[in-house]
Amino acid sequence: MRHRPHSSSTAAAAVIVAASLLLAGCGGGDDEEAPAASPSEPTSQETTAAPEPTYWPLTGLERKGNVPKHPVIVTKVDNTSSSAPQVGLGSADLVVEELVEGGYTRLAAFYYSKVPADIGPVRSMRASDIGIVPDGATVVTSGAAQVTLNRIKGAGIPWITEGAPGVYRETTRSAPYNLFARLGEISKRLKTDDEPPAYLPWGTEDDLPKGAKARTLTADFGAHSTSWQFQGGGYVNTDSYAAQGDQFPADSVLVLRVKVGDAGYRDPAGYPVPETKFEGTGPALLFHGGRVIRGTWSKDGLTGAIELATKSGELKVPAGHTWVELVPAVDGDVTFAK
C-alpha cells in the first residue's frame, strides 16, 4: 500500500500547533483569563490637574504662598510735611487717601501680603474709617476723639494704639509726629483663620476700555493736593513725603468722588472735623497705563463692597498696587493731562 507523502506546509502547521499546546500547558493550570483594566482607573501616565490659582485680596495678584495667619492691618499715617519721611508705605498692598480737617489728608495704609518692620508716623482715626476699613481688619492708630472711638467700637473695628507692645515713640522726631509701630511684631500677635474678601473688583489690562490719554493727574482736597505722573509703567507720587526708596509702588490710581459731611465735633485747633460718606454712588476715574477710564462707583452701605462700572458694564481694576483717592465731590477737584 502506497503512503501519500507530507508536504512542507503541512509539517510547519503541525509544529506551530504543538508549540501552542506546549505553551498553554505551562500557564500554571488557571484556565481563567486575567481581567482587563477598567477604563475608569488612572494609569501611571495620567497626571493630576493643577490646582486653581488663588489671589491676594488687596492687589488681585496671584498668590504663590500660604494665606497669612494675621488679618489685614490698616495703619493711619500722617500726610503733611511734618510726617517726612514717612516709613513703610513701600510695603503696603493698597493705600486710601481721605480728607481730614482743614482740607488736609491722612492715609490708610493696608498691609496683608507683606508686613514692614516699621510704619509711621502713626496718627488718629476718623469716623470716615468705618467705610474704609474692611471687615475683619485691625487698625493701628494713635487714638481718636472719644466720639469717634465710640463709633469705631460700635462698628466692631478693633484697634491698637500707644501703650500696646510694638507701638513706640521715635526719639529723633517731635510729637505728635513721632509715634511709630513695629508691624512685623504686631502681626505675630494678631491671629485669624479668615481670609478677607477682595477689596476692589480685580481684573486684567485686557478687561479695560480704551479710555483717554492721561499721563499726569492731581487730586485736590483743598489745603492739600496729591499729584501723580505715569513713569516706567506705573505712577509716581511727585509730591510724596515718603522716604527715598520707600514710596508706594502704584500700578493704578483710582479716584472716587465722595460726599462729605460734618462729624459733629472740632479738632483741638478749632476746625470742624469732616466725615467722608463712603457709601451710595458717585463718579469714578481709573488711571492705568497712562490712560483714564471714566465710570461710576457704588457701595451698599458703609460696609458694602466697592463696585465699579462704565456705560458698557462692569469696570475692573487691573491686578496690582492701587492708590485710592477719596476726593470730596464738593470743594475737591481732579485734573489730568496728556
C-alpha positions in Angstrom: 0.0 0.0 0.0 1.4 3.3 -1.0 1.6 6.2 1.6 0.9 9.8 0.5 4.0 11.9 1.4 3.5 15.0 3.7 4.0 18.5 2.2 6.4 21.0 3.9 3.5 23.5 4.7 1.5 20.7 6.5 4.6 19.9 8.6 5.1 23.6 9.6 1.5 23.9 10.7 1.9 20.8 12.9 4.9 22.3 14.6 3.0 25.6 15.4 0.1 23.7 16.8 2.4 21.6 19.0 4.2 24.7 20.3 0.9 26.3 21.2 -0.2 23.3 23.1 3.1 23.2 25.0 2.9 26.9 26.0 -0.7 26.5 27.1 0.4 23.7 29.3 2.9 25.9 31.1 0.3 28.5 32.2 0.0 27.3 35.8 -3.2 25.5 35.4 -5.5 28.6 35.7 -8.0 28.4 32.9 -9.5 32.0 33.6 -8.2 35.0 31.7 -6.8 38.0 33.7 -9.4 40.8 33.9 -8.8 43.8 31.7 -8.0 47.1 33.4 -11.1 49.3 33.9 -11.0 52.3 31.6 -12.0 54.5 34.6 -8.9 53.6 36.6 -6.0 56.0 36.4 -2.8 54.8 34.8 0.8 55.8 35.6 0.8 58.0 32.5 -2.1 60.2 33.8 -1.3 63.4 35.7 -3.2 65.3 38.4 -4.9 68.5 37.4 -3.2 71.7 38.5 -4.9 73.4 41.5 -7.0 76.5 40.8 -4.9 79.7 41.3 -5.6 81.9 44.4 -5.3 85.7 44.6 -4.3 88.4 47.1 -7.4 90.3 48.2 -5.8 93.7 48.3 -3.9 93.5 45.0 -5.6 90.9 42.9 -2.2 89.4 42.1 -1.8 85.6 42.1 -0.7 84.2 45.4 2.0 81.6 45.5 2.5 81.1 49.2 0.2 80.3 52.1 -2.5 82.6 53.5 -1.2 84.8 56.3 -2.4 83.9 59.8 -2.9 87.6 60.6 -5.8 89.9 59.5 -5.4 92.9 57.2 -3.7 95.6 59.2 -4.7 99.2 58.4 -2.3 101.8 59.7 -3.3 105.5 59.9 -0.4 107.6 58.6 0.2 111.3 58.7 0.3 113.0 55.3 1.6 116.5 56.0 5.1 117.9 55.5 5.7 117.2 59.3 5.5 113.5 58.6 8.5 113.5 56.3 10.0 111.0 55.9 7.1 108.6 56.0 8.2 105.0 56.7 6.7 101.7 55.4 4.5 102.9 52.6 6.6 101.0 50.1 5.4 97.7 51.6 1.7 98.5 51.5 -0.7 96.4 49.4 -3.1 99.3 48.9 -3.5 102.9 50.2 -6.6 105.1 50.7 -6.2 108.9 51.0 -9.0 110.6 52.9 -9.9 114.1 53.9 -9.4 115.4 57.4 -9.9 118.8 59.0 -8.5 121.9 57.4 -8.5 120.5 53.9 -5.6 118.2 54.6 -5.4 114.4 54.2 -4.5 111.3 56.1 -3.5 107.9 54.7 -5.0 104.5 55.5 -2.2 102.1 54.5 -3.3 98.4 54.1 -0.9 95.5 54.9 -1.6 91.8 54.3 0.7 90.1 51.7 3.8 91.9 53.2 4.3 93.5 56.6 7.1 96.0 57.1 9.2 96.1 60.2 8.2 99.7 61.0 5.5 102.1 59.9 4.8 105.8 60.7 4.2 108.4 61.7 1.0 106.9 63.1 -1.9 109.2 63.6 -5.5 109.1 64.7 -8.7 107.6 63.3 -11.7 109.3 61.9 -15.4 108.2 61.6 -14.6 108.1 57.8 -12.6 105.0 58.5 -15.7 103.0 59.2 -16.5 103.0 55.4 -12.8 102.4 54.5 -11.6 99.6 56.8 -12.5 96.2 55.5 -14.4 93.7 57.6 -12.1 91.7 59.9 -9.2 94.2 59.7 -7.4 95.7 62.7 -6.4 99.4 62.8 -3.1 100.7 64.2 -3.7 104.3 65.3 -2.6 107.0 67.8 -6.2 107.0 69.0 -9.2 109.3 68.3 -11.7 111.6 69.8 -14.0 109.8 72.2 -17.0 110.3 69.9 -15.0 108.7 67.1 -13.8 105.8 69.4 -17.5 105.2 70.3 -18.5 104.9 66.7 -15.5 102.8 65.7 -16.2 100.4 68.6 -19.9 100.3 67.6 -18.8 99.3 64.1 -16.9 96.4 65.5 -13.5 97.5 64.3 -10.6 96.5 66.6 -7.7 98.9 67.0 -4.2 99.0 68.6 -2.7 102.2 70.0 0.0 103.6 72.1 0.7 101.5 75.2 0.4 98.3 73.3 3.5 96.2 72.6 5.1 97.3 69.3 3.8 100.9 69.4 6.6 103.3 70.3 7.9 106.9 70.2 10.8 107.7 67.9 13.1 109.8 69.9 14.6 111.6 66.9 11.3 113.2 66.0 8.9 115.6 67.7 5.4 114.9 68.9 2.8 114.2 67.6 4.8 113.0 64.5 7.0 110.5 66.4 4.6 107.6 67.0 5.6 104.5 65.1 4.6 100.8 65.1 6.5 97.6 64.6 4.0 95.9 62.3 6.2 92.8 62.0 5.9 92.3 65.7 2.3 93.3 66.0 1.2 90.9 63.1 2.5 87.9 65.0 0.1 88.6 67.9 -3.0 89.0 65.6 -4.3 85.6 64.7 -7.1 84.7 62.4 -8.1 81.9 60.0 -10.5 84.1 58.0 -9.3 85.2 54.6 -10.5 88.7 53.7 -12.6 89.3 50.5 -11.3 91.2 47.6 -11.2 95.0 48.4 -11.7 96.0 44.7 -13.2 94.2 41.7 -9.9 92.9 40.2 -9.2 92.1 36.6 -6.5 92.5 33.9 -5.5 95.2 31.5 -7.4 93.3 28.8 -10.6 94.0 30.7 -10.2 97.8 30.4 -12.0 100.0 27.9 -9.6 102.1 25.8 -10.1 105.3 27.7 -8.2 108.6 27.0 -4.6 109.5 27.4 -3.7 110.9 30.8 -0.1 110.7 32.0 -0.4 113.2 34.9 -3.1 113.8 37.4 -3.7 115.8 40.6 -6.3 115.1 43.3 -7.1 118.3 45.2 -8.6 118.1 48.7 -8.5 121.8 49.5 -5.4 122.7 51.5 -3.5 119.6 50.1 -3.2 118.1 46.7 -1.6 114.8 45.6 0.0 114.7 42.2 0.9 111.6 40.1 2.9 111.1 36.9 2.9 108.0 34.8 6.6 106.8 34.5 8.0 103.4 33.7 4.7 101.6 33.6 3.5 102.9 37.0 2.5 106.0 38.8 5.0 108.2 40.8 3.7 110.5 43.6 5.7 113.6 42.6 4.9 115.4 45.9 5.3 112.4 48.3 6.5 112.7 51.8 7.7 109.0 51.8 11.3 108.2 52.5 13.6 107.7 49.5 13.1 104.2 48.1 10.0 103.7 50.3 7.3 105.2 48.1 4.1 103.3 47.4 4.5 101.4 44.0 1.3 102.5 42.4 0.2 100.5 39.3 -3.1 102.3 39.3 -4.7 105.4 40.8 -8.4 105.2 41.5 -10.2 108.5 42.1 -13.7 108.3 43.7 -15.7 111.5 44.2 -17.4 111.2 47.6 -19.9 113.2 49.7 -18.5 114.8 52.8 -20.5 115.7 56.0 -19.7 117.0 59.5 -18.5 114.5 62.0 -20.1 116.7 64.8 -17.1 118.0 66.7 -14.0 120.1 66.2 -10.3 119.3 66.5 -8.0 121.0 69.1 -7.3 123.8 66.6 -11.0 124.6 66.3 -11.5 123.2 62.8 -14.7 121.2 62.2 -13.9 117.5 61.6 -15.3 116.3 58.2 -16.7 112.8 57.7 -16.4 111.1 54.3 -19.7 109.3 53.4 -18.2 106.3 51.7 -21.5 104.8 50.6 -24.0 105.2 47.9 -22.7 106.1 44.5 -20.6 108.7 42.6 -18.2 109.4 39.7 -15.0 107.4 39.3 -11.8 107.8 37.4 -9.4 104.9 36.9 -5.9 105.8 35.9 -3.9 102.9 34.5 -1.2 102.6 31.8 -1.1 106.3 31.1 -4.8 106.4 30.3 -8.0 107.3 32.2 -11.3 105.5 32.1 -14.5 107.3 33.3 -17.1 105.4 35.3 -19.1 105.3 38.5 -18.6 103.6 41.9 -21.3 102.3 44.2 -21.3 100.9 47.7 -24.2 99.4 49.5 -23.8 101.0 53.0 -20.6 101.7 54.8 -19.6 98.0 54.9 -20.6 97.1 51.4 -18.3 96.0 48.7 -16.9 98.6 46.2 -18.4 98.2 42.7 -17.2 100.0 39.6 -19.0 100.3 36.2 -18.9 102.1 32.9 -21.7 102.7 30.5 -20.7 99.4 28.9 -20.8 97.3 32.1 -18.6 96.3 35.0 -15.2 98.1 35.4 -12.4 96.0 36.8 -9.1 97.3 38.2 -6.0 95.6 36.8 -4.3 93.5 39.4 -1.5 95.3 41.2 -1.0 98.0 43.8 -3.7 100.7 43.8 -3.8 104.1 45.5 -7.4 105.2 46.1 -8.2 108.9 46.3 -11.5 109.8 48.1 -11.8 113.3 46.7 -14.7 115.4 48.0 -17.4 115.9 45.4 -17.8 119.5 46.7 -14.7 121.6 47.5 -12.4 119.0 45.9 -11.2 118.6 42.4 -9.4 116.3 40.0 -7.4 117.4 37.0 -5.4 115.4 34.5 -3.5 115.9 31.2 -1.9 114.0 28.4 
